[in-house]
Amino acid sequence: MTNQISPIATQDQKNLTYLLYGLYLAAIFSAGILAVIAIIINHVKFSSVKGTFLESHFLWQIRGFWWYLLWNVIGFASLFLVVFVYQSAWWAVFAPTICLVIIGLAWVWSVYRAIRGLIALSNDEAMY
């Protein structure tokens, strides 16, 4: 008996991918905790979807998570630098706005990626 992975995705694998998209969407309302759970599952289960069209969805989710995290770090770092390091009164007024714009755009982008992924998944299509 060999341990080869079938190139055809099972319904359980597809359901897991739906669940992961759901976790990424719900993470927006859980301060990112559910996204951390989802990214761990993505990495642990990645080998089980290798060679199927779901591999592209897992890569889509993994990349989306890390880019979203990066943009949030940039947003909060800009706020931190302006308020605590530069302590410029002029920039301190705009720092929260800049931070919120960056994080807000990252949030919209993250929701877009999850919805786009869900649509492709429901049509049994790869992400790219």
Helices and strands as residue ranges (DSSP letters): H 11-26, G 27-29, H 33-49, H 54-80, I 81-86, H 89-122
